[in-house]
Amino acid sequence: MKISEIRSFCVDRYLLVRVYTDKGFIGNGEAGLWAHHGMVKAAIDELAEYFVGKDPLRIEHHYQIISRQTHFAGAVIGAALSSIDIALWDILGKSVGMPVYQLLGGKTRNKIKVFENISGNTESEIVADAKKHVERGYTSLRMTPFYEGFEGKSASQIIDEAVSMVACVRTAIGYQIDLGLEIHRNLRIEEAITLARELEPFRILYYEDPLAPESVEALKIMAPNVRLPIATGERFYSLQQFKELIDGKLVSLIRPDISLAGGFTQAKKIASVAEAAFVGVFPHLMGSAVNNSVFSHFAAVLPNYTHMESNLLPSYLDPIIDEQMPIEKGYRILTDRPGIGIEIKEEVLSRFPQKKVKISGHFHADGSVAH
């Protein structure tokens, strides 16, 4: 069997990939660098020159060649290679009539725990939204404890408002529901330390991305001064980056994005490094229903999987794929279809033109860039 063609599609807010073979098997994948799909699409199209004519089943071999020939690395190459890697695993599963999770070692769980995000811009809106998700059966929630436009406020006011927001949600949902915080890389070291100490009474399951991801050194300063479990890694694109986090004893949870950090091939290795240190895997799931299925196969096989986004998508995007894995009472339900369990409906993709992400900024009161 040989790869005959690779096609990439910018669809709405997503970048989808299809890998064709001379035996009729078609693999589906998705790239995860959501803000720069144009760059990643160009990389996918360039990588196709290598892949066409190659055996699609030599997945690890192809990854090693592309990632090591010149040793150029980065998020663009990582996302491009990840999308193709996912599609190759889809081809492998279809060629033997088995789900990808079976090929990765088989299920360690029968359904995939997911969480919902709390939204709102007042405490009453936030409380109402949290209660709504609990009533729908979710036992895990996440919130970003900042109001719109918080960047222009003083650090003390931001912290005060964040604590008040978390307190009102915890009071509303009680202590039987898991509550995590998405800080979204919005704080400086001293702010992250101060906020974490104020939040200790509220039994926070994780303190996600308190700092920008560029500096592990910054985490080394912050982590010893924070008693909340830290989760990070969604912007990382290599096994080595995650190993540095874990070896540094800086995190309780890592956030690999399969569609950025190397597809199934590398993400499974990343999870194994974490498993050896009893670090949990909390995947970073964004993207279309293709990624929803991909990440569910990944989560199914990991002993150290914890939870991930529900990533519910608008109904107008339903036609992009033929079938979705449903969510029931806070769990995504696995199917046993071969490969990743879905098929991209290529004939409808032109109905959903690309929605580009515009470059903009968020600013402190003095006009400097906040994030």
C-alpha positions in Angstrom: 0.0 0.0 0.0 1.2 3.5 -0.9 0.2 7.0 -0.1 -1.2 8.5 -3.3 -2.2 12.0 -2.2 -2.6 14.3 0.8 -5.2 17.1 0.8 -5.6 19.8 3.4 -8.7 22.0 4.0 -9.2 25.2 6.0 -12.8 24.7 7.2 -14.4 27.4 9.4 -12.0 27.6 12.3 -10.3 24.2 11.6 -7.6 22.7 9.5 -8.5 19.1 8.3 -6.4 16.6 6.5 -7.1 13.6 4.3 -4.5 11.1 3.3 -5.3 8.9 0.3 -3.9 5.5 -0.6 -3.7 3.4 -3.7 -5.8 0.7 -1.9 -8.7 2.9 -1.3 -8.2 3.6 2.4 -8.5 7.3 3.4 -7.1 8.6 6.6 -8.5 11.7 8.4 -6.7 14.1 10.7 -6.7 17.6 12.1 -4.0 20.2 12.9 -4.0 22.0 16.2 -2.3 25.4 15.7 -5.6 27.1 15.6 -4.3 30.7 15.2 -2.1 30.0 12.2 -3.8 27.5 10.0 -2.5 29.2 6.8 1.1 28.6 7.8 0.3 25.0 8.9 -1.5 24.2 5.6 1.5 25.3 3.7 3.7 23.0 5.8 1.3 20.1 5.2 1.4 20.7 1.5 5.2 20.7 1.6 5.4 17.5 3.7 3.1 15.8 1.2 6.0 15.8 -1.2 7.8 13.4 1.1 4.8 11.2 2.0 3.4 10.6 -1.5 4.6 7.2 -2.7 5.5 6.0 0.9 4.1 3.1 2.9 1.5 4.7 5.2 2.0 2.0 7.8 5.6 2.9 8.7 4.3 5.6 11.0 7.1 5.9 13.5 9.7 5.7 10.7 8.2 8.6 8.9 8.0 10.7 12.1 11.7 10.1 12.8 12.8 11.0 9.3 10.9 14.3 9.2 11.6 15.4 12.7 15.3 14.5 12.6 16.6 15.1 9.1 17.3 18.9 9.6 16.3 19.1 13.3 14.2 22.2 12.6 11.3 22.2 15.0 8.4 24.3 16.1 4.7 24.6 16.4 4.0 24.9 12.7 5.9 21.7 11.8 4.6 20.0 14.9 0.9 20.7 13.9 1.5 19.7 10.3 3.2 16.4 11.1 0.6 15.7 13.9 -2.3 15.9 11.5 -0.7 13.5 9.0 0.3 11.2 11.8 -3.3 11.0 13.0 -4.4 10.3 9.5 -1.9 7.4 9.1 -3.2 5.8 12.3 -6.7 6.1 10.9 -5.5 4.3 7.8 -3.9 1.6 9.9 -7.1 1.0 11.8 -9.2 0.9 8.7 -6.8 -1.5 7.0 -7.1 -4.1 9.8 -10.7 -3.3 10.8 -9.9 -2.1 14.3 -10.3 1.2 16.3 -7.2 3.1 16.9 -7.6 2.7 20.7 -7.3 -1.1 20.1 -4.0 -0.6 18.2 -2.6 1.6 21.0 -3.1 -1.2 23.6 -6.8 -1.4 24.2 -9.2 0.5 26.4 -8.4 1.2 30.0 -11.9 2.8 30.4 -15.3 2.4 28.8 -16.2 6.1 28.5 -14.3 9.4 28.5 -14.8 11.9 31.3 -15.2 15.5 30.0 -15.8 18.8 31.7 -17.8 21.9 30.8 -16.6 25.5 30.9 -18.5 28.1 33.1 -19.2 31.4 31.3 -20.7 34.7 32.2 -19.6 38.2 33.0 -21.3 38.7 36.4 -21.4 36.5 39.4 -25.1 35.8 38.9 -24.5 34.7 35.3 -21.5 32.5 36.3 -23.5 30.8 39.1 -26.5 30.1 36.8 -24.2 28.6 34.1 -22.4 26.4 36.6 -25.7 25.1 38.0 -26.9 24.4 34.5 -23.9 22.2 33.7 -24.3 20.3 37.0 -28.0 19.7 36.2 -27.0 18.2 32.9 -24.8 15.6 34.6 -21.3 17.1 34.5 -19.2 16.3 37.6 -16.2 18.4 36.5 -16.3 22.1 35.6 -13.7 24.7 34.7 -13.8 28.5 34.9 -11.6 31.5 34.0 -11.8 33.7 37.0 -11.5 37.1 35.3 -14.1 39.5 34.0 -13.9 40.9 30.5 -11.5 43.8 30.4 -9.7 42.8 33.6 -6.3 43.7 32.0 -6.8 47.3 32.8 -7.3 46.8 36.5 -4.7 46.7 39.3 -3.3 43.3 40.3 -4.9 43.5 43.7 -8.4 44.1 42.1 -8.0 41.3 39.7 -7.1 38.9 42.5 -10.0 40.2 44.7 -12.5 39.7 41.9 -11.1 36.2 41.0 -11.4 35.0 44.6 -15.0 36.3 44.8 -15.9 34.6 41.5 -14.5 31.3 42.6 -16.2 31.5 46.0 -19.6 32.1 44.6 -19.3 29.2 42.2 -18.1 26.8 44.9 -20.9 27.9 47.2 -23.4 27.2 44.3 -22.1 23.8 43.3 -20.8 22.5 46.6 -17.8 20.3 47.1 -19.0 17.2 45.2 -18.2 18.7 41.9 -14.6 19.1 40.6 -13.6 22.7 39.9 -10.5 23.7 37.9 -9.3 27.1 37.0 -8.0 28.2 33.5 -5.7 31.2 34.2 -4.9 31.4 30.4 -1.3 32.5 30.9 -2.6 35.9 32.2 -0.5 36.4 35.3 3.0 37.4 36.3 4.9 35.3 38.8 4.0 37.4 41.9 0.4 37.6 40.9 0.1 33.8 40.3 1.6 33.1 43.7 -0.6 35.6 45.5 -3.8 34.4 43.8 -3.1 30.7 44.4 -2.7 31.3 48.1 -6.0 33.1 48.3 -7.7 30.2 46.4 -6.5 27.4 48.7 -9.8 27.1 50.7 -11.9 26.4 47.6 -10.5 22.9 46.8 -9.3 23.7 43.3 -8.5 20.6 41.3 -6.0 22.3 39.0 -4.4 25.7 38.4 -4.0 25.8 34.6 -1.5 27.8 32.7 -0.9 30.5 35.3 2.1 31.8 33.4 3.0 32.2 29.7 4.5 29.0 28.4 7.8 30.3 27.0 9.8 30.0 30.3 10.2 26.8 32.3 12.5 28.9 34.6 9.5 31.1 35.5 7.6 27.9 36.6 10.6 26.9 38.7 10.3 30.2 40.6 6.5 29.9 41.0 5.8 26.2 41.5 7.5 25.9 45.0 5.4 28.8 46.2 2.1 27.4 45.0 0.1 24.6 46.7 -2.5 24.2 44.0 -1.9 21.5 41.5 -0.4 23.0 38.4 -1.4 22.0 34.8 0.3 23.2 31.7 1.7 22.2 28.3 -0.9 22.9 25.8 1.4 25.0 23.7 4.3 22.5 23.8 5.1 20.6 20.6 7.7 18.0 21.6 8.4 15.0 23.9 11.5 16.8 25.2 9.5 19.8 26.4 7.2 17.7 28.4 10.0 15.6 29.8 11.6 18.9 31.1 8.4 19.8 32.9 8.0 16.4 34.5 11.6 16.0 35.4 11.6 19.4 37.0 8.7 18.3 39.4 6.8 21.4 38.3 3.4 20.0 37.4 0.7 17.6 38.6 -1.0 17.5 35.2 0.3 17.9 31.6 -1.8 19.2 28.7 -0.5 17.6 25.5 -2.5 18.5 22.3 -2.4 15.5 20.0 -2.9 17.7 17.0 0.1 19.8 17.9 2.5 17.6 19.9 3.1 14.8 17.4 -0.1 12.9 16.8 -0.7 9.5 18.4 2.9 8.5 17.8 4.4 11.1 20.1 1.5 11.8 22.4 1.5 8.2 23.6 5.3 8.5 24.5 4.6 11.8 26.3 1.8 10.1 28.4 4.2 7.3 29.3 6.8 9.7 30.6 4.1 11.3 32.7 2.9 7.9 33.9 6.3 7.0 35.2 6.2 10.1 37.5 2.5 9.6 38.4 1.6 12.8 36.6 -1.9 12.9 35.1 -2.7 13.6 31.4 -5.2 16.3 30.9 -5.3 16.7 27.1 -5.8 20.1 25.5 -8.7 19.5 23.2 -9.7 22.2 20.6 -10.9 21.8 17.1 -13.6 20.1 15.2 -15.5 16.8 15.7 -12.5 15.1 14.1 -10.3 16.0 17.1 -13.1 15.1 19.5 -12.9 11.5 18.2 -9.1 11.5 18.0 -8.7 12.6 21.6 -11.2 10.1 22.8 -9.2 7.2 21.3 -6.1 8.6 23.0 -7.9 9.0 26.4 -9.3 5.5 26.2 -5.9 3.9 26.4 -4.1 6.0 29.1 -3.9 4.7 32.7 -3.1 8.3 33.8 -5.8 10.1 31.8 -7.9 12.5 34.0 -10.4 14.6 31.9 -10.6 17.0 29.0 -12.9 19.6 27.4 -16.4 18.5 26.2 -15.7 20.8 23.2 -19.3 21.0 22.1 -19.6 22.4 18.6 -22.3 24.5 16.9 -24.8 22.4 15.1 -24.2 24.1 11.8 -20.9 22.2 11.6 -22.6 18.7 12.0 -22.4 18.0 8.2 -18.5 18.1 8.2 -18.4 14.5 9.5 -20.6 11.4 9.2 -21.0 10.6 12.9 -20.1 12.0 16.2 -19.3 10.3 19.5 -22.1 11.4 21.9 -21.8 12.9 25.4 -24.0 11.5 28.1 -23.9 12.9 31.6 -20.4 14.2 31.5 -18.8 11.4 29.5 -18.0 11.0 25.8 -19.2 7.5 24.7 -16.7 5.5 22.6 -17.7 3.7 19.4 -16.0 0.7 17.9 -15.8 1.9 14.3 -12.4 1.2 12.7 -9.7 3.9 12.7 -10.6 7.1 14.5 -14.3 6.3 14.1 -15.4 9.2 11.9 -15.2 10.1 8.2 -14.7 13.7 6.9 -17.4 14.5 4.3 -15.1 16.2 1.8 -17.9 17.1 -0.6 -19.5 19.6 1.9 -16.3 21.3 3.2 -16.5 24.1 0.6 -19.7 25.3 2.3 -17.7 26.3 5.4 -15.0 28.9 4.3 -12.1 29.6 6.6 -12.5 32.0 9.5 -9.1 33.5 10.0 -7.9 34.6 13.5 -7.0 38.3 13.4 -4.0 39.5 15.3 -5.0 41.9 18.1 -3.9 42.7 21.6 -5.0 43.0 25.2 -3.5 45.9 27.2 -2.8 47.1 30.7 -4.1 50.5 31.8 -0.8 52.1 30.8 -1.1 50.7 27.2 1.5 48.0 27.5 0.7 44.5 26.2 -0.9 42.3 28.8 -1.2 39.1 26.7 
